[in-house]
Amino acid sequence: MHRWHALRATDPVIEVRSLDLASPVSYAVVVVLALIDGVIPLVPARTAVIGLGVLAGSGRAAAYPLLAVATAAAFVSDNVSYWLGAHYWPRIQPVLFRGARTRRAWGWVERQLRLHGATLVVLARVLPGGPTPITLSAGSVGLRRRTFRLAALAGAVLWSLYAFGVGLAGDALIGRHPLLALVAALAVAGAINLVLRLLIRRRRDHARPGPPPSAP
């Protein structure tokens, strides 16, 4: 009886460690998540890559090929978003710009793209909000295709290594408990995301023009 309870208590750990990372299903899931994430930023692609890092830290070497696949899919996804922005921006804009707050935020993104260009594209997947606003805007403002592709490739590599590294860190902190390690890694990623969000908001507030001086 005690043995059955002990086994039942470790069932989630056993299930996580017994995942077949080399199966076609695992590859399909990673590809679909990374592809959709670049266009619709509501898919937990980064969570999946963080999970791969946790599993790699626990000795699952099959996680590394999946990491390469996720990186490639993210690169393709960002290029699709750029293409949509370059060719269909007049149709997309009314759908996305339904509120004044959204229009201000998107206007800020466009201004930053004109100022920083490729650098912002490299950081797009790491910054809060996902890559979609930046990659769509890169197409709409006419950022050169070659420049975008090089920046998007660097950004996909940065994103995957960042998320994978956070997963490795979670495993190093917790050890032999993959589920707890994943929770810890997600908490670290959430904290980093919060700090970045606050820094961006502060920068945006400082860039906002103040009221005009009053007449004497």
N, C-alpha and C positions, 0 to 999 in steps of 0.2 A: 504493500500500500504506500509506504513512504517512498519507495523507489518510483512508483507511478507518479506521485505528486512531484517528485524532484524532476522527473523527465518532462512532465507537463509544464513546469515552471520555466524550463529552458527551451521549450518548443519554438518560440519566436527566434531565438538565437540559432537553433538548428536550421530553421527554414531559411534564414538569411544566408547562412554559410553554405547551404546546399543549393542556392540559386545557380542555374546553369547559364553562366555568362557567355559561353561559347555557342549557345543555341541561336538559330535564326530569329526566334522571337525576341531575344534580348537585343539583337542588333536592330530589328525593326522598331522596337519601342524607343531606343535611343535616337534613331534617325528621325522618327516622326516627331518626337518631342522637340529636338533641336531645330527641325525645319519649321514647325509651327511657331515656335517661340520668337523667331525673328520677324514674323508678320503679325501675330496675335500674342502680345506679351502676357498671356494668362496661363501659359503652360509651364509646369515646373521642370524645365529642362536643366536649370542650374542645380536643382535639388537632386536630379538623377545623376549628374556628374559628381556632385559632392558624395552621393552614395557610392559611386564607383571608387572614389578616393578612400572611403572608409573600408571597402572590401579589399582594395589593393593593399592597404595598411595591414590587414589581417592575413595577408599572404595569397590573395587571389590574383595571380598574374594575368588571368584572362581579362581583367579590367582594363589593361593598358591598350589592347587593340580597340576596345569599345571607346576609349578616350579619343583615339585618333579618328574614329568614325564620327563621334559627336562634334569634334572640331571641324571636320570637313562639312558636315551637315549644317553647322552654324554659319560657315562661310557662304554656302549656297543660299541659305535662307536670307542672309543680309543682302546678298546681291539681288534676290527676288524683290525685297522691299525697296531697294534702290531703283530697280527697274519700274516698279509700280509708281514711285514718286516722280520719276522722270517722264513717264508716258500718260499717267492717269491722275495727276495731281488735281486738275480742275474738278474731276468727279469725286475724288476722295475728300477734298477740302471741306465741302459743305457737310459731309457726314461727320467729320471729326471736330469741326469748329462750331459746335452747337452752343457753347457758352462763352461768356467774356473771359472767364478764368482760363479756359482751355486755349483760347486765342492768344492770351498774353503769354502763357507758358510756351506755346509753339513758336510765337514770335521771338521769344528769348532764345529758343533752340536755334532758330534760323540765324539770329545775330551772332551767336557763338560759333556756328558753322562758318560764317563768312570771316570771322576773326581767326579761328583756330583750324578750320578745315580738317585735314587728315587726322590730326591729333585727337579731335573729338570723336571721330569714327573709330579710332583704335580703342578708345575708352568706352565706347557706346554700350557694350555688353556688361561692363562692370558697374557703370553708373546706375543709380536708382531709376526706375521707370522702364528699364529694358531698352533694347536697341532700336525699336520701331520708330519713335519720334525722330531720332537722329538719322537713321538710314533712309527713311522716307524723305526727310527734308534735304538730305544730301542729293537725292535725285531731283527734287523740285528746284533747288537753287542752282543746279548745273555744275556740281562738283565733277571734275573730269573723271571719266570711267576708270582709267588706268590708276589714277590716284586713289579712287575709292577702293578698287579691288586690292591694291597693296595694303591699304589701311585696314580693310575688312579682314584680310588674311591675318595680319598681325593682331587684330582685335579678337578674332576667333581663337587664336593660340593663347593669347593673354587670358581670355575668359575661361577656357578649359583648364589651363594650368592653375589659375586662381581657385576655381571651384574644386578641382581635384586636390590641390594643396590644402584647402580648408578641410576636406574629408580626411586626408592623411593626418592633419593636426588633431582632428576629433578622435581618430583611432589612437593616436599617440597619447592623448589625454586620458582616455577611458580604458583602453586596453582590449580585453577579450569579450567585450559586450558590443556587438555591432550596432544594435538598435540605440543604445545609450550614446554610443560614439556619434551616430548620425544626428541625434538630438543636440548633442554638444556642438557639432560642426555647424548645424543650422543656426544655433544660437550665436555662434561667432560670426557667421555670415550676416545674420540679422543686425548684429551690433555694428559691423562695418558699414552695412547699408544705411543704418540710421545716422551714423557720423557723416557719411557722404551726403545724405539728404540735407542735413543741417548746414553743411558747408556750402552746398549749392544754393540753398535758400538764402543764406547770408550774403553770398556773392550777388545773387539776383536782386536782393533788396538794396544793396549798395549801388548797383548799377541803375536802379530805378531813378529817374529824374525827380528832383524835389519840386515843391511849389515855386512858381515864379515870384521874384521879389516884389513886394508891394510898392506902389507908386508913392513918391514923397508928397 
